[in-house]
Amino acid sequence: MPATVYPALQSAVLLCIDDNEDVLECEKSFLESFGYSVLTAASGGKGLELASKHSVDVVILDYFMPEMNGQEVAIEMRRLRPQAPIIMLSGAVDVPEQALKWVDAFIAKDCLASQLLPTIAQLYGYGSTSQPSCDA
């Protein structure tokens, strides 16, 4: 889905939080290629710090991280930026149901390429309400 289809989304600021620097760089490059402004943080604490200093429209968050896991970060993010939708990512399938209650969407990392842009558009009020299929 080209970002030009949803021009209002191009001004969105996305915050990506993941302890894997390679994943962060890939997400940042991918999302910036569609016109998004992207902030990155390699830990939950750094992500919360960025969210306290910058206006953030969407948070993209890994579940398995040291220090603070995705659920802990999502709980704090809800207090800090209650209006920002949160998308949780994980390479594992065993994310606790309790953690998913704090987020607006979940995407398995092996489906990231096909699901991330449609999910962002859906949470922003554009696009269908059905979950895109995973091409993996």
Helices and strands as residue ranges (DSSP letters): G 3-5, G 7-11, E 13-17, H 21-32, E 37-41, H 44-53, E 58-62, H 70-80, E 86-90, H 97-100, E 105-108, G 109-111, H 112-123
